[in-house]
Amino acid sequence: MPTCVLTAAHITATLALAAWMITGFTRLPGRWLRWKMFCRATFTIVHLTGTKDGRTTPVNIYDHLSPGSFILGPPQLQAILNHLTRSGRYDRIDGHGRLLSARGEQPLEVKDSHVVL
């Protein structure tokens, strides 16, 4: 096979692969996480404040995850909130954020240490 035909085949295959990969990130009805690697993942982006004895401080929920963990769904968030309030670190935790999943983006509220979707 002549090298120019082989090179044209490589370029065509490379462009087809690149187009296929790019379309994997395009929007469908749920705009986040269409790529198959993330199709079952649920991410939570949340800003929290904890209240203890009338004083309010920011809460970094990711400090309480295992090292290397970053996927945090509502059940895991609620479990951490329960731990922080039951341990006496905070009287209550409030905040707001977003839940990102294959179904799209949804608002998320934390009211009196309870996750509300």
Secondary structure, DSSP 8 states (H G I E B T S, - for coil): --HHHHHHHHHHHHHHHHHHHHHTTS--SS-S--SGGGTT--EEEEEEEEEETTEEEEE-GGGGS-TT-----HHHHHHHHHHHHHTTS-SEEEEEEEEEETTEEEEEEEETTEEE-
